[in-house]
Amino acid sequence: MKLSKEKAILSSILTGNREAARLIKTFQGYTYKYIGLLGHFYNYSSIIIN
């Protein structure tokens, strides 16, 4: 009984890690897009100022 409970906890941790990795990948993708947009906006505004 105790062993199966530990197995269940371990498997939930593993699936949780997989889910977290997927979320981190998605978040990184959005972060890069956002940084790219900010850089684009910065270049655009500096052209207007100059």
CHARMM internal coordinates of N, CA and C (Angstrom, degrees):
IC EDIT
DIST 1 N 1 CA 1.4705
DIST 1 CA 1 C 1.5343
ANGL 1 N 1 CA 1 C 110.31
DIST 1 C 2 N 1.3291
ANGL 1 CA 1 C 2 N 115.74
DIHE 1 N 1 CA 1 C 2 N -49.34
DIST 2 N 2 CA 1.4581
ANGL 1 C 2 N 2 CA 120.14
DIHE 1 CA 1 C 2 N 2 CA -178.26
DIST 2 CA 2 C 1.5247
ANGL 2 N 2 CA 2 C 110.92
DIHE 1 C 2 N 2 CA 2 C -63.63
DIST 2 C 3 N 1.3431
ANGL 2 CA 2 C 3 N 115.84
DIHE 2 N 2 CA 2 C 3 N -38.92
DIST 3 N 3 CA 1.4649
ANGL 2 C 3 N 3 CA 121.04
DIHE 2 CA 2 C 3 N 3 CA -179.16
DIST 3 CA 3 C 1.5300
ANGL 3 N 3 CA 3 C 111.05
DIHE 2 C 3 N 3 CA 3 C -64.38
DIST 3 C 4 N 1.3395
ANGL 3 CA 3 C 4 N 116.69
DIHE 3 N 3 CA 3 C 4 N -42.94
DIST 4 N 4 CA 1.4632
ANGL 3 C 4 N 4 CA 120.30
DIHE 3 CA 3 C 4 N 4 CA -179.71
DIST 4 CA 4 C 1.5342
ANGL 4 N 4 CA 4 C 110.32
DIHE 3 C 4 N 4 CA 4 C -66.09
DIST 4 C 5 N 1.3349
ANGL 4 CA 4 C 5 N 116.50
DIHE 4 N 4 CA 4 C 5 N -34.21
DIST 5 N 5 CA 1.4577
ANGL 4 C 5 N 5 CA 120.61
DIHE 4 CA 4 C 5 N 5 CA 178.54
DIST 5 CA 5 C 1.5323
ANGL 5 N 5 CA 5 C 109.59
DIHE 4 C 5 N 5 CA 5 C -66.02
DIST 5 C 6 N 1.3308
ANGL 5 CA 5 C 6 N 116.57
DIHE 5 N 5 CA 5 C 6 N -43.77
DIST 6 N 6 CA 1.4687
ANGL 5 C 6 N 6 CA 120.71
DIHE 5 CA 5 C 6 N 6 CA 177.62
DIST 6 CA 6 C 1.5225
ANGL 6 N 6 CA 6 C 110.66
DIHE 5 C 6 N 6 CA 6 C -63.06
DIST 6 C 7 N 1.3405
ANGL 6 CA 6 C 7 N 116.04
DIHE 6 N 6 CA 6 C 7 N -39.99
DIST 7 N 7 CA 1.4676
ANGL 6 C 7 N 7 CA 120.70
DIHE 6 CA 6 C 7 N 7 CA 177.64
DIST 7 CA 7 C 1.5262
ANGL 7 N 7 CA 7 C 110.86
DIHE 6 C 7 N 7 CA 7 C -61.00
DIST 7 C 8 N 1.3264
ANGL 7 CA 7 C 8 N 115.75
DIHE 7 N 7 CA 7 C 8 N -42.57
DIST 8 N 8 CA 1.4603
ANGL 7 C 8 N 8 CA 120.98
DIHE 7 CA 7 C 8 N 8 CA 179.85
DIST 8 CA 8 C 1.5328
ANGL 8 N 8 CA 8 C 110.56
DIHE 7 C 8 N 8 CA 8 C -63.21
DIST 8 C 9 N 1.3237
ANGL 8 CA 8 C 9 N 116.20
DIHE 8 N 8 CA 8 C 9 N -42.60
DIST 9 N 9 CA 1.4640
ANGL 8 C 9 N 9 CA 121.01
DIHE 8 CA 8 C 9 N 9 CA 179.07
DIST 9 CA 9 C 1.5270
ANGL 9 N 9 CA 9 C 109.65
DIHE 8 C 9 N 9 CA 9 C -63.85
DIST 9 C 10 N 1.3374
ANGL 9 CA 9 C 10 N 116.43
DIHE 9 N 9 CA 9 C 10 N -44.13
DIST 10 N 10 CA 1.4554
ANGL 9 C 10 N 10 CA 121.47
DIHE 9 CA 9 C 10 N 10 CA -179.61
DIST 10 CA 10 C 1.5222
ANGL 10 N 10 CA 10 C 111.31
DIHE 9 C 10 N 10 CA 10 C -62.26
DIST 10 C 11 N 1.3342
ANGL 10 CA 10 C 11 N 116.61
DIHE 10 N 10 CA 10 C 11 N -44.09
DIST 11 N 11 CA 1.4726
ANGL 10 C 11 N 11 CA 120.03
DIHE 10 CA 10 C 11 N 11 CA -179.56
DIST 11 CA 11 C 1.5247
ANGL 11 N 11 CA 11 C 110.97
DIHE 10 C 11 N 11 CA 11 C -66.74
DIST 11 C 12 N 1.3422
ANGL 11 CA 11 C 12 N 116.72
DIHE 11 N 11 CA 11 C 12 N -35.75
DIST 12 N 12 CA 1.4684
ANGL 11 C 12 N 12 CA 119.54
DIHE 11 CA 11 C 12 N 12 CA 178.57
DIST 12 CA 12 C 1.5252
ANGL 12 N 12 CA 12 C 110.50
DIHE 11 C 12 N 12 CA 12 C -68.15
DIST 12 C 13 N 1.3363
ANGL 12 CA 12 C 13 N 116.86
DIHE 12 N 12 CA 12 C 13 N -35.55
DIST 13 N 13 CA 1.4661
ANGL 12 C 13 N 13 CA 121.08
DIHE 12 CA 12 C 13 N 13 CA 176.63
DIST 13 CA 13 C 1.5241
ANGL 13 N 13 CA 13 C 109.44
DIHE 12 C 13 N 13 CA 13 C -65.01
DIST 13 C 14 N 1.3324
ANGL 13 CA 13 C 14 N 116.36
DIHE 13 N 13 CA 13 C 14 N -43.08
DIST 14 N 14 CA 1.4662
ANGL 13 C 14 N 14 CA 120.54
DIHE 13 CA 13 C 14 N 14 CA -179.28
DIST 14 CA 14 C 1.5248
ANGL 14 N 14 CA 14 C 111.44
DIHE 13 C 14 N 14 CA 14 C -64.07
DIST 14 C 15 N 1.3276
ANGL 14 CA 14 C 15 N 116.54
DIHE 14 N 14 CA 14 C 15 N -44.94
DIST 15 N 15 CA 1.4688
ANGL 14 C 15 N 15 CA 119.27
DIHE 14 CA 14 C 15 N 15 CA 179.11
DIST 15 CA 15 C 1.5248
ANGL 15 N 15 CA 15 C 110.01
DIHE 14 C 15 N 15 CA 15 C -67.60
DIST 15 C 16 N 1.3268
ANGL 15 CA 15 C 16 N 116.26
DIHE 15 N 15 CA 15 C 16 N -34.82
DIST 16 N 16 CA 1.4544
ANGL 15 C 16 N 16 CA 120.80
DIHE 15 CA 15 C 16 N 16 CA 176.67
DIST 16 CA 16 C 1.5138
ANGL 16 N 16 CA 16 C 111.05
DIHE 15 C 16 N 16 CA 16 C -63.19
DIST 16 C 17 N 1.3487
ANGL 16 CA 16 C 17 N 116.10
DIHE 16 N 16 CA 16 C 17 N -41.45
DIST 17 N 17 CA 1.4607
ANGL 16 C 17 N 17 CA 120.15
DIHE 16 CA 16 C 17 N 17 CA 177.72
DIST 17 CA 17 C 1.5139
ANGL 17 N 17 CA 17 C 111.44
DIHE 16 C 17 N 17 CA 17 C -63.46
DIST 17 C 18 N 1.3428
ANGL 17 CA 17 C 18 N 116.23
DIHE 17 N 17 CA 17 C 18 N -41.14
DIST 18 N 18 CA 1.4657
ANGL 17 C 18 N 18 CA 120.47
DIHE 17 CA 17 C 18 N 18 CA 179.23
DIST 18 CA 18 C 1.5253
ANGL 18 N 18 CA 18 C 109.65
DIHE 17 C 18 N 18 CA 18 C -62.15
DIST 18 C 19 N 1.3298
ANGL 18 CA 18 C 19 N 115.75
DIHE 18 N 18 CA 18 C 19 N -42.82
DIST 19 N 19 CA 1.4633
ANGL 18 C 19 N 19 CA 121.84
DIHE 18 CA 18 C 19 N 19 CA 179.82
DIST 19 CA 19 C 1.5311
ANGL 19 N 19 CA 19 C 109.81
DIHE 18 C 19 N 19 CA 19 C -65.57
DIST 19 C 20 N 1.3243
ANGL 19 CA 19 C 20 N 116.34
DIHE 19 N 19 CA 19 C 20 N -41.89
DIST 20 N 20 CA 1.4666
ANGL 19 C 20 N 20 CA 121.27
DIHE 19 CA 19 C 20 N 20 CA 179.08
DIST 20 CA 20 C 1.5262
ANGL 20 N 20 CA 20 C 110.52
DIHE 19 C 20 N 20 CA 20 C -64.15
DIST 20 C 21 N 1.3276
ANGL 20 CA 20 C 21 N 116.57
DIHE 20 N 20 CA 20 C 21 N -40.91
DIST 21 N 21 CA 1.4654
ANGL 20 C 21 N 21 CA 120.34
DIHE 20 CA 20 C 21 N 21 CA 178.96
DIST 21 CA 21 C 1.5251
ANGL 21 N 21 CA 21 C 110.63
DIHE 20 C 21 N 21 CA 21 C -62.39
DIST 21 C 22 N 1.3426
ANGL 21 CA 21 C 22 N 116.22
DIHE 21 N 21 CA 21 C 22 N -40.02
DIST 22 N 22 CA 1.4649
ANGL 21 C 22 N 22 CA 120.98
DIHE 21 CA 21 C 22 N 22 CA 179.05
DIST 22 CA 22 C 1.5328
ANGL 22 N 22 CA 22 C 109.90
DIHE 21 C 22 N 22 CA 22 C -65.19
DIST 22 C 23 N 1.3343
ANGL 22 CA 22 C 23 N 116.30
DIHE 22 N 22 CA 22 C 23 N -42.37
DIST 23 N 23 CA 1.4673
ANGL 22 C 23 N 23 CA 121.17
DIHE 22 CA 22 C 23 N 23 CA 179.00
DIST 23 CA 23 C 1.5235
ANGL 23 N 23 CA 23 C 110.85
DIHE 22 C 23 N 23 CA 23 C -64.06
DIST 23 C 24 N 1.3355
ANGL 23 CA 23 C 24 N 116.48
DIHE 23 N 23 CA 23 C 24 N -42.54
DIST 24 N 24 CA 1.4665
ANGL 23 C 24 N 24 CA 120.99
DIHE 23 CA 23 C 24 N 24 CA 179.88
DIST 24 CA 24 C 1.5227
ANGL 24 N 24 CA 24 C 109.94
DIHE 23 C 24 N 24 CA 24 C -62.60
DIST 24 C 25 N 1.3541
ANGL 24 CA 24 C 25 N 116.63
DIHE 24 N 24 CA 24 C 25 N -42.43
DIST 25 N 25 CA 1.4614
ANGL 24 C 25 N 25 CA 120.48
DIHE 24 CA 24 C 25 N 25 CA 178.25
DIST 25 CA 25 C 1.5271
ANGL 25 N 25 CA 25 C 110.78
DIHE 24 C 25 N 25 CA 25 C -59.77
DIST 25 C 26 N 1.3375
ANGL 25 CA 25 C 26 N 115.91
DIHE 25 N 25 CA 25 C 26 N -45.88
DIST 26 N 26 CA 1.4658
ANGL 25 C 26 N 26 CA 121.08
DIHE 25 CA 25 C 26 N 26 CA 179.43
DIST 26 CA 26 C 1.5240
ANGL 26 N 26 CA 26 C 110.34
DIHE 25 C 26 N 26 CA 26 C -62.16
DIST 26 C 27 N 1.3399
ANGL 26 CA 26 C 27 N 115.65
DIHE 26 N 26 CA 26 C 27 N -44.17
DIST 27 N 27 CA 1.4641
ANGL 26 C 27 N 27 CA 121.39
DIHE 26 CA 26 C 27 N 27 CA -179.29
DIST 27 CA 27 C 1.5304
ANGL 27 N 27 CA 27 C 110.60
DIHE 26 C 27 N 27 CA 27 C -63.15
DIST 27 C 28 N 1.3485
ANGL 27 CA 27 C 28 N 116.32
DIHE 27 N 27 CA 27 C 28 N -41.61
DIST 28 N 28 CA 1.4612
ANGL 27 C 28 N 28 CA 120.26
DIHE 27 CA 27 C 28 N 28 CA 177.60
DIST 28 CA 28 C 1.5144
ANGL 28 N 28 CA 28 C 110.92
DIHE 27 C 28 N 28 CA 28 C -61.76
DIST 28 C 29 N 1.3283
ANGL 28 CA 28 C 29 N 116.24
DIHE 28 N 28 CA 28 C 29 N -42.24
DIST 29 N 29 CA 1.4545
ANGL 28 C 29 N 29 CA 120.76
DIHE 28 CA 28 C 29 N 29 CA 178.59
DIST 29 CA 29 C 1.5256
ANGL 29 N 29 CA 29 C 111.13
DIHE 28 C 29 N 29 CA 29 C -59.13
DIST 29 C 30 N 1.3404
ANGL 29 CA 29 C 30 N 115.82
DIHE 29 N 29 CA 29 C 30 N -45.82
DIST 30 N 30 CA 1.4646
ANGL 29 C 30 N 30 CA 119.95
DIHE 29 CA 29 C 30 N 30 CA 179.05
DIST 30 CA 30 C 1.5249
ANGL 30 N 30 CA 30 C 111.28
DIHE 29 C 30 N 30 CA 30 C -65.53
DIST 30 C 31 N 1.3405
ANGL 30 CA 30 C 31 N 116.24
DIHE 30 N 30 CA 30 C 31 N -38.62
DIST 31 N 31 CA 1.4648
ANGL 30 C 31 N 31 CA 120.43
DIHE 30 CA 30 C 31 N 31 CA -179.62
DIST 31 CA 31 C 1.5167
ANGL 31 N 31 CA 31 C 110.51
DIHE 30 C 31 N 31 CA 31 C -62.85
DIST 31 C 32 N 1.3504
ANGL 31 CA 31 C 32 N 116.13
DIHE 31 N 31 CA 31 C 32 N -44.59
DIST 32 N 32 CA 1.4676
ANGL 31 C 32 N 32 CA 119.77
DIHE 31 CA 31 C 32 N 32 CA 179.30
DIST 32 CA 32 C 1.5259
ANGL 32 N 32 CA 32 C 110.65
DIHE 31 C 32 N 32 CA 32 C -63.23
DIST 32 C 33 N 1.3238
ANGL 32 CA 32 C 33 N 116.93
DIHE 32 N 32 CA 32 C 33 N -41.18
DIST 33 N 33 CA 1.4712
ANGL 32 C 33 N 33 CA 121.07
DIHE 32 CA 32 C 33 N 33 CA 178.02
DIST 33 CA 33 C 1.5167
ANGL 33 N 33 CA 33 C 110.19
DIHE 32 C 33 N 33 CA 33 C -61.35
DIST 33 C 34 N 1.3460
ANGL 33 CA 33 C 34 N 115.82
DIHE 33 N 33 CA 33 C 34 N -44.09
DIST 34 N 34 CA 1.4562
ANGL 33 C 34 N 34 CA 121.63
DIHE 33 CA 33 C 34 N 34 CA -178.12
DIST 34 CA 34 C 1.5270
ANGL 34 N 34 CA 34 C 110.77
DIHE 33 C 34 N 34 CA 34 C -65.07
DIST 34 C 35 N 1.3403
ANGL 34 CA 34 C 35 N 116.71
DIHE 34 N 34 CA 34 C 35 N -43.47
DIST 35 N 35 CA 1.4700
ANGL 34 C 35 N 35 CA 121.27
DIHE 34 CA 34 C 35 N 35 CA 178.24
DIST 35 CA 35 C 1.5324
ANGL 35 N 35 CA 35 C 109.40
DIHE 34 C 35 N 35 CA 35 C -63.20
DIST 35 C 36 N 1.3287
ANGL 35 CA 35 C 36 N 116.19
DIHE 35 N 35 CA 35 C 36 N -41.18
DIST 36 N 36 CA 1.4613
ANGL 35 C 36 N 36 CA 120.72
DIHE 35 CA 35 C 36 N 36 CA 177.63
DIST 36 CA 36 C 1.5193
ANGL 36 N 36 CA 36 C 111.72
DIHE 35 C 36 N 36 CA 36 C -60.84
DIST 36 C 37 N 1.3276
ANGL 36 CA 36 C 37 N 116.12
DIHE 36 N 36 CA 36 C 37 N -43.01
DIST 37 N 37 CA 1.4675
ANGL 36 C 37 N 37 CA 120.77
DIHE 36 CA 36 C 37 N 37 CA 178.12
DIST 37 CA 37 C 1.5231
ANGL 37 N 37 CA 37 C 111.16
DIHE 36 C 37 N 37 CA 37 C -64.53
DIST 37 C 38 N 1.3364
ANGL 37 CA 37 C 38 N 116.06
DIHE 37 N 37 CA 37 C 38 N -41.53
DIST 38 N 38 CA 1.4634
ANGL 37 C 38 N 38 CA 119.96
DIHE 37 CA 37 C 38 N 38 CA 178.66
DIST 38 CA 38 C 1.5236
ANGL 38 N 38 CA 38 C 110.80
DIHE 37 C 38 N 38 CA 38 C -63.10
DIST 38 C 39 N 1.3299
ANGL 38 CA 38 C 39 N 116.38
DIHE 38 N 38 CA 38 C 39 N -42.93
DIST 39 N 39 CA 1.4599
ANGL 38 C 39 N 39 CA 120.94
DIHE 38 CA 38 C 39 N 39 CA 178.28
DIST 39 CA 39 C 1.5173
ANGL 39 N 39 CA 39 C 111.20
DIHE 38 C 39 N 39 CA 39 C -62.27
DIST 39 C 40 N 1.3189
ANGL 39 CA 39 C 40 N 116.44
DIHE 39 N 39 CA 39 C 40 N -41.20
DIST 40 N 40 CA 1.4622
ANGL 39 C 40 N 40 CA 122.69
DIHE 39 CA 39 C 40 N 40 CA 179.08
DIST 40 CA 40 C 1.5276
ANGL 40 N 40 CA 40 C 109.83
DIHE 39 C 40 N 40 CA 40 C -62.77
DIST 40 C 41 N 1.3266
ANGL 40 CA 40 C 41 N 115.90
DIHE 40 N 40 CA 40 C 41 N -46.52
DIST 41 N 41 CA 1.4565
ANGL 40 C 41 N 41 CA 122.17
DIHE 40 CA 40 C 41 N 41 CA 179.88
DIST 41 CA 41 C 1.5293
ANGL 41 N 41 CA 41 C 110.57
DIHE 40 C 41 N 41 CA 41 C -63.30
DIST 41 C 42 N 1.3322
ANGL 41 CA 41 C 42 N 116.15
DIHE 41 N 41 CA 41 C 42 N -40.27
DIST 42 N 42 CA 1.4651
ANGL 41 C 42 N 42 CA 121.64
DIHE 41 CA 41 C 42 N 42 CA 179.52
DIST 42 CA 42 C 1.5285
ANGL 42 N 42 CA 42 C 110.53
DIHE 41 C 42 N 42 CA 42 C -63.51
DIST 42 C 43 N 1.3179
ANGL 42 CA 42 C 43 N 116.96
DIHE 42 N 42 CA 42 C 43 N -45.47
DIST 43 N 43 CA 1.4673
ANGL 42 C 43 N 43 CA 121.11
DIHE 42 CA 42 C 43 N 43 CA 177.58
DIST 43 CA 43 C 1.5224
ANGL 43 N 43 CA 43 C 110.73
DIHE 42 C 43 N 43 CA 43 C -61.29
DIST 43 C 44 N 1.3207
ANGL 43 CA 43 C 44 N 115.96
DIHE 43 N 43 CA 43 C 44 N -43.72
DIST 44 N 44 CA 1.4603
ANGL 43 C 44 N 44 CA 122.16
DIHE 43 CA 43 C 44 N 44 CA -178.54
DIST 44 CA 44 C 1.5296
ANGL 44 N 44 CA 44 C 110.53
DIHE 43 C 44 N 44 CA 44 C -62.83
DIST 44 C 45 N 1.3358
ANGL 44 CA 44 C 45 N 117.43
DIHE 44 N 44 CA 44 C 45 N -45.23
DIST 45 N 45 CA 1.4596
ANGL 44 C 45 N 45 CA 121.34
DIHE 44 CA 44 C 45 N 45 CA -178.91
DIST 45 CA 45 C 1.5252
ANGL 45 N 45 CA 45 C 111.13
DIHE 44 C 45 N 45 CA 45 C -68.54
DIST 45 C 46 N 1.3282
ANGL 45 CA 45 C 46 N 117.79
DIHE 45 N 45 CA 45 C 46 N -34.39
DIST 46 N 46 CA 1.4666
ANGL 45 C 46 N 46 CA 119.60
DIHE 45 CA 45 C 46 N 46 CA 179.42
DIST 46 CA 46 C 1.5302
ANGL 46 N 46 CA 46 C 110.65
DIHE 45 C 46 N 46 CA 46 C -70.20
DIST 46 C 47 N 1.3194
ANGL 46 CA 46 C 47 N 117.51
DIHE 46 N 46 CA 46 C 47 N -30.78
DIST 47 N 47 CA 1.4759
ANGL 46 C 47 N 47 CA 121.55
DIHE 46 CA 46 C 47 N 47 CA 176.13
DIST 47 CA 47 C 1.5399
ANGL 47 N 47 CA 47 C 109.02
DIHE 46 C 47 N 47 CA 47 C -66.96
DIST 47 C 48 N 1.3417
ANGL 47 CA 47 C 48 N 115.92
DIHE 47 N 47 CA 47 C 48 N -42.58
DIST 48 N 48 CA 1.4696
ANGL 47 C 48 N 48 CA 120.70
DIHE 47 CA 47 C 48 N 48 CA -179.90
DIST 48 CA 48 C 1.5349
ANGL 48 N 48 CA 48 C 109.96
DIHE 47 C 48 N 48 CA 48 C -63.70
DIST 48 C 49 N 1.3326
ANGL 48 CA 48 C 49 N 117.00
DIHE 48 N 48 CA 48 C 49 N -43.66
DIST 49 N 49 CA 1.4743
ANGL 48 C 49 N 49 CA 121.62
DIHE 48 CA 48 C 49 N 49 CA -178.67
DIST 49 CA 49 C 1.5350
ANGL 49 N 49 CA 49 C 109.97
DIHE 48 C 49 N 49 CA 49 C -64.61
DIST 49 C 50 N 1.3247
ANGL 49 CA 49 C 50 N 117.35
DIHE 49 N 49 CA 49 C 50 N -45.12
DIST 50 N 50 CA 1.4658
ANGL 49 C 50 N 50 CA 121.78
DIHE 49 CA 49 C 50 N 50 CA 179.06
DIST 50 CA 50 C 1.4880
ANGL 50 N 50 CA 50 C 109.19
DIHE 49 C 50 N 50 CA 50 C -82.97
END
COOR INIT
IC SEED 1 N 1 CA 1 C
IC BUILD
